[in-house]
């Protein structure tokens, strides 16, 4: 795929490095104190923004002295919906702007929540931090290495606080699982199995909205950003998750959440290799991205191929049996993040151990759930507790300038795994990674 270069993109958006230096200096000059109100804008009033991110933000805004002041969206209908929805949630009427040039020219925005299409996250993040704003950026951070390198560099150069929307990192159960594995009590990981199964022909489809969208009511060229130009297509605007190069579908949306826990729990920055297979087996509605896939990852120390473990990831949109599972295995048992339990299931039993002159190795059963831990309820917002916790962590870090739970390095790592998976999907070959060039390598 042919991209406009990052330099050309930044030049055309009017956010080059010269401007970045000035904006960064001015932003540091107005680092917020504990009593200063943090003014936040939403970039992209998407389904994710409407259903989760905005309600999560408003849940904490009063206590944290944050305020939602503006919404930037290319589509006039989305701007109208944003006003109505935010007022319905009890917040004051936000200003709405047609694009991010208008947003950042306001000079009154301290931070943004980026909830745009998958392929836009990185570059919208670059715009935000170069404009002197902290940012909450939805996952995936990037689905090309060019974009992943651009956002990582921008965050490093500006020092802005960036939280990625891999909200498991702020969920107490996952934090306890991470601590248990890193403590050594679980033993070495020998295998990981992950699934994400649904049976939803309408998943990521928006037929009613597709009928409403007219090119005159949005900005198609601005929407495409650095993707190759093609004629206006409302499906690719609203159902982007079904169409490469805007999204890879299952890997962009679901795999990054789960593979991120592997990096977090093990402190490994990326897979050593990936292979994948699948296809569009049932939902033949014009989509390009698979409705069924399996990927196999090799993980372990990058300098020691004799040590490691395998991650098998499978997902289908055609049958929901099995649901969402994350199972970590050691020689002593299983850590099950569906049941939130550590159990001796599959561990080395006495009979098998004795035959080899070994001691049995069985983990004691224990729960990962604790009462009165973390964010307790989302009953008044309809938002999951992990998103509430991730948003609150970001707000706290905006004030303290501490590193958030899901920082840019975590996002970069999941982007590397994602880009390796996409290459494996598209080529059918084994994929590795060149650390010196920070680029995906397709073998064969």
N, C-alpha and C positions, 0 to 999 in steps of 0.2 A: 504494500500500500504506500502511495506517495503522499507525504505530508508537506505542508508549508513548514519551513523551519521555525524553531522556537524564536530565533532572533526576529524573523519577519513577523511572526504573530505579535510579539511584544511591541515591535515598532508600530504596527498597524493599530494597536489598541491604545497607543499613546502612553504606554507604561514602561518605557525603556529604563535602563539602569541609571541613567543620569537623573531622571525624575525619581527613581526609587531611592537614591541617596538622600535627596531633599525630603521626600515623604517620610523616610525612616527617621531622619533626624528630628523632624517635627513631631512624629508620633512618640518618640522617646521623651520629648519635652513635655508631653501631656500624659505621661503615665498616671493612671488613675489611683487616687487614694481610696481608703476604705469608705469614705463618705461621698465620693463622687458617683454620680449615676452613670452607668455604662449604657451607651446608646447603640442599639443593635439593629441591623437590617437583615432581611431574608432575601437571599439571591435564589430565585426560582420557587414560585409557589406551587410546588408539585404535590402529588398525593402523599409523599413521605412528609413533606413540610406540614401539610394540612392535618394529617392524622396523628402524627407523632412529635415532630420536632417543635412546631409552634406550641402545641399544648404542653409539652415538657418544659419548654422555656418559660411559658407564662406561669406554670406551676411554681417555679422558683423565683420568678422575676421580682416580686414584691419584697421578699425576705432578703434577696441578694442585691437589691437596688439596681436592677437592670430594667431597661425599657425598650420595647419594640417600636421603632420610629419610622421604618420605611420598608417597602417591599419592591424589589426589582424583578420584573418579568417581561419577556418579549411579547407575550400574547395579551391583548386587551381583556379577554374574558378572564384570564387568570388574575389580572390586576383587580378587576371588579369583584371576583370571588374572594380575594384576599381581604379586601376591606370588609365585606359582609361577614366573613368567617371570624376574623379577629375581633370585630366588635361583638359578635355573638358570644365569644368566649370571655367577654367582659373587659377587654383591653381598649385603650383609646384608639381612635381611628388612625391607622398609619398613613403616611404619605406613600404614593405609588409613583414609580418612575419606569420609563420604557426600556432602559438598558443600564449597564454598569457604568458607562461613561457619565451618565446623568447622576447615578448614585454617588460615585466618588467625587464628583464636582461639588457636592453639598458641603463637604468638610465638617460634617457634624456626626459622622458615624465612627464609632470606636471599634466595632466588631461586627462580623457577619456570620450568618448560618447559610452555608452553600448546600442547596438541595436540588440541583439541576440534573440533567441527564448524565449517565455514567461517564461518557467520554469528555464531559465538560468540567468535571470536578477539579482536576489538577490545574487547568488553565484559569478557571475562576478563582481557585485558591491563589495562584500567582498574582492575579489582579488584586486580590484583597490584601495580601501581605505587602505588596509593592506600594499600595495606597496607604500603608500604615495601620492596617486593621488586623486584629486578631481574628481567628476563624475557626468555626466548627464545620468540618468538611465531611459530607457523607461519603461512604465507601461505594465502590472502590476508589482509592485515591487516583489511580491511573490504570488504563489498560493498554498503554504503549510505554516502552521504556523511555522514549523521548520526553513524554509528558511527566513520567515519574521523576526523571532526573531534574526536570525544570522546577517542579514544586519543591522537591527536597532542597535544591540549591537556593531557591527564593526564601524558604523558611530559615535556612542557615544564615543567609546574608542579612536578613532583616531582624532576626531574633523575635519574631512575633510568636504568640502562643497559638498553637494549632492542635485541635483535638479531632481525631478521625472517628467516624461513626461506626467503628467496630465495638459496639457497646458492651460486649461480653467482658471486656477488660475492667469495667466498672461494676460488674455484677458480683456481689459477695460470694455466691457459690463458686463461680469460676476463680475468684481470687483465692479461695480456700483450696481448690483443686491445684492451682498453680503452686501454692505454698507447700502442699503435701508432696507433690512430685519433686520440687526443687530441694526439699529437705532430705531427700534420699530414702524416705520411709517406703516409698512405692517400689523402689528398685529401678533398674534400667528399663526404659520402654523397649519392648520387643516388637510391637505392632500397634497400629491405630486403624480403626474402622469408622468411617463417617458416611452418613446417608442424609439425603434431603429429598423426600418423596411427597408429591402431591398428586391429586387427580383433578385438575382444573383447566378445562379447555379455554376458559376466559382469563387465565393468568397472564398478566401483562398486556391483555387486549383492552382497547378503549373504543369500541365501535361507535358508540353514541357521540363521544367527543370528536372522533375523527370526522364525523358528518358535519360538525359545527365549525371546524377549523378552516379558515380561509387565509391564503397567503397574504392578502392585504391587511389582515389583522395582526400580523406578527412580523418578524424580521428573519427570514429564512437564511440569508447569507451570514448574519451574525450568529444564528443558531449553529451553523456548520463549524464555526471557529476554524480549526486547522485541518478539518477533514476535507477530502476532495469534493469539489463542487458537483452536485447533481441537481436535477430539477426538483422543485418543491414536491414533497410527498407527505401528506398529513399523517400517514401511518408511521413513517420514520421519525416524525416529530413527537408523536404521542405514544407509539408502541415501539420505541427505540430499542427496548430490551430484546426484541426479536430479530434485530438486524445489525450485523457487522457492516461498517466499522464504528457503529455508535455504542454497541455493547456486544459482549460475547454470550449474554443470556445467563445460563446456569453458573458458569465460573464467576462472572462479574457480580452476580447478585447473591449467590449462596455460598459458593466455595470459599470466598475470601473471609467470610465470618468464621468458618470452621478451621481453615488452614492457619488463620491468625493465631488460634489457640496453640497450635503446634509450635509456632515460633516463640510464643510467649512462655509456654511451659518449659521448653527445652533450651531456650536462649540461642537457638540456631537461627541464622539470618535468612535462610532460604533452603529449598530442596537441592540435592545434588543432581537429581535428574527427574524427568516426568515423561510418562507415556499416556496416551488417552485414546479412547474409541467411543463411538456412539453415532447418533444420527437423528433425523426427523422421522420417527417411526409411525406416529399416529396423527398428530395435529398438523395436517398439511394445509395450512392457511396462508401460504406465501412466505412464511418466516424463513430466515436463513440460519438461525441459531438452533442447535439441537434441542429436542424435547427429552432426550435420554442420553446420559453419558456416564462413563467410568474412567477415572484417572488413577494412576498408580505413581506414587512419589517415593523416591529414595531419600531418606534423611540421615544425617550423621555428621560427625566432625569433618570439616572440609579437607583437613590434612591427614585423615586416617580412614581410608576406605574399609578397613577391617572391622570397624565399629559402625553401628547404625540400626535402622529399623525402617519398616515400610508403612506408608499410609495409603490405604485404599479408600477412595472417595467415589461414591455412586449417587446418582440423582436421576429421578425420572418425574415427568409431569403428567404421566399417563395412568398411574396407579399409586395410591397413597399408603399402601401397606408398608409398615416399617417406620413411616414418619421421619422425624428428624432425630438422628442418633449421633452420639460422639462417645466412642468406646476406646479407652486406653488400656493396653495390656502390658503387664510385666510378668516375669516368671512366677511371681507370687500371687497374681490375681488380676482383678479388673477394676478400673475406675470408670463408672457409668454416669455420664453427665445428662442422661435422660432421667434416670432415677435419683441422681445426686447421691450415689452410694459408692463406697469402696468395699469390695467383697473379695473373698478368696476364690471366686469362680475362675476355673481354668488353671489355678496355681499348682505347683509341683507337690503332689501328694506322697504320703509315706511309702506306699508300695512301689511306685515308680522310682522314687529317690533311692530306696534301699537296694534295689536291683543294681544300681550303679555305685553303691557305697556313698551315697550323698544323704544329706539331711533334707527333710521336707521343707517346703518354702510356701507357706500359706499366710496371706494377709488377714488380719483381724477385720471383721466387718465394722464399718463406721459410716455415719452420715456426714455429708458435706453441708447440710442445712443447719443453721443456727437461728434461734428465735431472736427477735429484736436486733437484727443486723441489717445495715444498709437502709435503702429506701423501702418502706414497708408496704405501701399501697399506691395503686394508680387508679383507684375506684372513681375518683372525682375527675379524672382526665381521660381515662381510656387508654393511657400510654403504658407500655410495658416498663417494669421497674428498672431494667437495665438501661433503657434510654433515659429515663429520669435521672439515674445515677450518673450516667456519662455526661449529661448536660450540666448537672450540678458540679461535677468535677471540673469541667471546662470553666464554668463561671468562677469557681474558686481560684483556678490557676490564672485567669485573666487578671485578677487582683494581686495574687501573691507572686506571679511571674515564675511559678514552679512548673516543672514538666508535667503535663497531663498524663493520665493513664494510657490513652491511645495516641501517642505522639507521632510525629512525622516519620521517625525511624520505623515504628511499627507499621505505619501505612506504606512506607517504601518497601519493606520486606514482603507484605502481602501483595504488593503490586508486582514485585519480581516473580513470586510464585504464580500469580495470575498470568503474567505475560509468557512465562514458560508453558503454562497450561494451554493458553490460546495457540501458541506455536505448535504444540503437540496435537491439538485438535485440528488445526488447519493443514498440517503436513502429514500426519499419521506417523511421524518419526519420533525417535527418542530425542529429548531436548535437555541440554545442560546450560551452564551459565559461565560467562567470561567475567571474572571479578575485576580484572585490569581495565577492561573496556566498559564494564557495567552494561553488558548486552547479552541477549539470549543467543544461544548457539544451537542450531538444528543439525543433528548428526546425519551422516549418510549422503 
